[in-house]
């Protein structure tokens, strides 16, 4: 079983809708969680980090963490075609020295 | 100028050849990483280094070696390339006390 799981998609949403991306992880003691966005042919870039249970909002993005369920999600409000990319969930191990990535979810926002 | 650079950006080679991928950074970060990316598998860690004298294996180090020539330079070598090492390779850096990793532009390697 992969340590960080994501649905590969594609997830298709209309412009202006809310896109919901989900991720589960297996290491119960993990404390730090990240969402990276990767455009086709480009390198990943960090868009959100979250460390505590609950919601964290940054502009149109909201990260949600539930450590009891080992679940982290990313909501994108008012989705735009420019949000079309692959979103990678990443979990930092408890030692703080290794980041494990999920396989990514491809998001398509249709005009 | 880019903070994290990788050379070459694209490379085609043959089975059995020795290949070196290079990474340089101007961010002043002490931590550097090498990942490979395959479709549907996300990024997998090959090696990481926390300073010039510190080298650590990652998830998939077999068939690879690294060298940290200076704080700013971290090279990845494939001693004898094989076709299943065809992938996109990323270098990343991270500063002490922070969690954010910054990625280079990637090297697309094809082993025939």
Interface residues (C-beta under 8 A of the other chain):
Chain A: X4 X6 X8 X32 X34 X42 X43 X44 X45 X46 X49 X88 X90 X92 X97 X98 X99 X100 X101 X102 X103 X104
Chain B: X33 X35 X40 X41 X42 X43 X44 X45 X48 X50 X56 X58 X59 X90 X99 X100 X101 X103 X104 X105 X106
